[in-house]
Amino acid sequence: MTIFLKYFCLIILFCGNGFFYSQNKIINEEIGILETMISYLIILVIIISVAGIMIYVKFRRKKKSLESLNAVINSLTHPFTVYDVFTGSNEFSNIAFNEKNSPYQRFTADKSLNFVPFTKDIILETRKPAAKEIEEIIEGKSKYFECFGFPVFNDKGIVTKIVEYVLDITEKKETVDKIKSAFVREKELNELKSNFISSTSHEFRTPLATLFSSVELIEHYDKTKSDEKKFYHLNRIKDIVKYMTKMLDNILMINKAEVDKIEFEPEMINLKSLCSEILEDIIISASDNHFIDQVLEGNTERVFMDPNLTRHILTNLLSNAVKYSPDGGKILFKTEVFDDKVVF
């Protein structure tokens, strides 16, 4: 019995040790699994933290890039805008967009007006970058602008936004207009010079021929000793020389007009006498078929005018009247003097 109890106790002790050993092994395994899970969790937290940090850094860089881009765009002196086609609104614009000398100023001043880029219609029709010149009245003055628009497409090829900027070309346009006006004026002066030279060369031939003829006649009458005929032709020579001198004066006047050096020197003159002198000069180049009727009205003896410019203008007018009526006829040379003006 004693031996049996001894063996029984040994069996119980052995079984108890085996049980405690088994339980200890299970606990150790669970601890290992828990430690592994904790390690994975720590790694996951680290990965999420690193990803978060990278996203934050990327966001900061993107924000900084946007801020830099905004700073650059706002530093532009030309109006700049980004227009959303779908919402029909101004998505972004720089400082110059809202300034008083901006062509968009009427949209910012009047909130009831819907903002529309100047190049919108062209871009939506052509789906290509566009340029357009516009005129805007700003502070009561005409200002000229050149607008440049660029379409922005989505992945389906639809225009979603329009980027537009504007350049003030007022000074450039004014300069171009001045150059064009100067060119037109120069062209007109060249044509006038050409016509005048052609006309003058023709006008010189007639008095020179008359002068030559008179000299021959003087030589003839010198032999016959006819003083009356001699003086007649001498007077003709004087008149022709005076006429040719005035023709040369006209050439000098044209040259002064080309370089803007015509001087206005008015004085009190006897207009009646001046008109009579001009008429005598014109009669030399007129044919026997021309009849010039001079009519003077008003006080023509005392008039404040520039005699040289008046002579030049009236000589050209009467010369053209004779020239463009080659078959002769009546030419009316009328002068009317009023209190504040003279009408020819």
Residue, then its C-alpha position, 0 to 999 in steps of 0.5 A: m500500500t505504501i509502495f502504491l501510494k508512493y508510485f501514485c504520487l510520482i505519477i501525479l507529480f509527473c502529470g502535473n509537471g507535464f501540464f504546467y510545461s504544456q501551459n507554459k509552452i502555449i503562453n510562450e507561443e502566444i507571447g511570440i505571436l504578440e511580439t510579432m504583431i507588435s513589431y508589424l504594427i510598429i513597422l506599419v505606424i512608421i510607414i504611415s508616418v513616413a508616408g504622411i511626412m512625404i505627403y506633407v512635404k509634397f503639399r508644402r512644396k506644391k503650395k510653395s510652388l503655387e505661391s511662387l507662381n502667384a507671386v510671378i503672375n502678380s508681378l506682371t504689369h499686364p492683366f492676366t486671367v484664367y477663365d472657367v468655361f463651365t462656370g463662366s467665371n473668373e477663376f484667377s486674375n493678377i493685380a493688374f487685372n483690377e487696375k483702373n487702366s486695365p481693359y477689364q476695368r469695366f467688369t470690376a467696376d460694374k458687378s452686373l456685367n458678366f466677365v467674358p475673355f475677349t478671345k473666348d468666341i474665337i478660341l471656342e470656335t477654332r480650339k486654337p490660341a487666338a489674338k485680338e485687338i480691341e479699343e476701350i474707352i478708359e477715363g474718356k480716352s481711347k486705349y488700344f490693347e492686344c489680347f492673347g488667349f490660350p485654351v486649356f483642354n481636359d482629358k476628353g479634348i474639351v476646352t475647360k479653361i481659357v488663359e488670357y493676358v493683355l498688352d497695352i499697345t496704345e503708344k505703339k499704335e499711335t507711333v505706327d499711325k504717325i509713321k503711316s501719316a508721315f508716309v502718306r504725306e511724303k508720298e503726296l509730297n513726292e507726287l506733288k513734286s513730280n507733277f510740279i516738276s513735270s508741269t514746270s518743265h512744260e511751263f518753262r518751255t512756252p516762255l523760253a520759246t517766247l523769249f527766244s522769239s522776242v530776241e530774234l525779233i529785236e535783232h530784226y527790228d534793230k536793223t530796221k530801227s523800229d523803237e516801238k517794236k523793240f520796246y514791245h518785245l523788251n517788255r515781253i522779255k521782262d514779263i517772261v523773266k518775272y514769270m519764270t522767276k515766280m516759277l522758281d519761287n514756286i519750286l522753292m516753296i514746294n521744297k520748304a513745304e517738304v521740310d516744314k519750313i514755310e514761314f507765315e509773315p502777314e502784313m498790311i497789303n493792297l490786295k487789289s494790286l497783288c491780284s492784278e500783278i498775279l493776273e498779268d503773270i498768268i496772262i503770259s501763259a494763257s492763250d488768246n482763247h482764254f478770257i479771265d474776268q476779275v471781280l473785286e468786292g469789298n475793301t481790297e486795298r487794306v488786307f492783313m495777309d502774307p503776300n508771298l503765300t497768297r501769291h503762291i496760292l493764287t498763282n497755282l489756282l489760276s495756272n490750273a484754271v488755264k491749264y485744265s481749260p486748253d480750249g479756252g473760255k471764260i475764267l472767273f477770278k473773284t475776290e471777296v473781302f469780309d471783316d474777318k476773312v477773304v474768299f477767292 
